[in-house]
């Protein structure tokens, strides 16, 4: 065998390996990106359901507690902010709005506690139960989305995958973090 034939075979083999690596890396990135998109779509569906339910809950409470108008106005404002962020795909903005909504739900429940007839209203109780179920699903889906986004973000930064990610114009995905200041506060425990 001639040296040129050996060099040609080696270069061809090396080129084949590079092409196979490129295709498999591209496909892996596509799969990771679609996983992020699907997990966000799952959250999107649940949040839209919840945003449709919240005005019903507020209207039921409003019927019993008209004098709490400032709370209801802030609640409507937070819901509109969250809905706008959701429709525009602003994940960080949605996290901030979700934090506002999460902080307001206990206030609405406190208003409900002041009215025993409201607590006995089956529509109110059913809506509360449905909201709790959706909150749990959103929490689970948020965890799955953040895991998918983290895997995606790590993959597009790792060498040599970042070469293919650059060719594919891959961008980092924001994590869906709800900024609820109440959850960050230290819990006061007293044994008095």
Secondary structure as the mmCIF struct_conf table of DSSP 4:
data_model
#
loop_
_struct_conf.conf_type_id
_struct_conf.id
_struct_conf.beg_label_comp_id
_struct_conf.beg_label_asym_id
_struct_conf.beg_label_seq_id
_struct_conf.end_label_comp_id
_struct_conf.end_label_asym_id
_struct_conf.end_label_seq_id
HELX_RH_AL_P HELX_RH_AL_P1 UNK A 3 UNK A 64
HELX_RH_3T_P HELX_RH_3T_P1 UNK A 66 UNK A 68
HELX_RH_AL_P HELX_RH_AL_P2 UNK A 69 UNK A 88
TURN_TY1_P TURN_TY1_P1 UNK A 89 UNK A 89
HELX_RH_AL_P HELX_RH_AL_P3 UNK A 91 UNK A 113
TURN_TY1_P TURN_TY1_P2 UNK A 114 UNK A 114
HELX_RH_AL_P HELX_RH_AL_P4 UNK A 116 UNK A 120
HELX_RH_AL_P HELX_RH_AL_P5 UNK A 122 UNK A 157
BEND BEND1 UNK A 158 UNK A 158
TURN_TY1_P TURN_TY1_P3 UNK A 159 UNK A 160
HELX_RH_AL_P HELX_RH_AL_P6 UNK A 161 UNK A 167
TURN_TY1_P TURN_TY1_P4 UNK A 168 UNK A 169
HELX_LH_PP_P HELX_LH_PP_P1 UNK A 172 UNK A 175
HELX_RH_AL_P HELX_RH_AL_P7 UNK A 181 UNK A 184
BEND BEND2 UNK A 185 UNK A 185
HELX_LH_PP_P HELX_LH_PP_P2 UNK A 186 UNK A 188
#
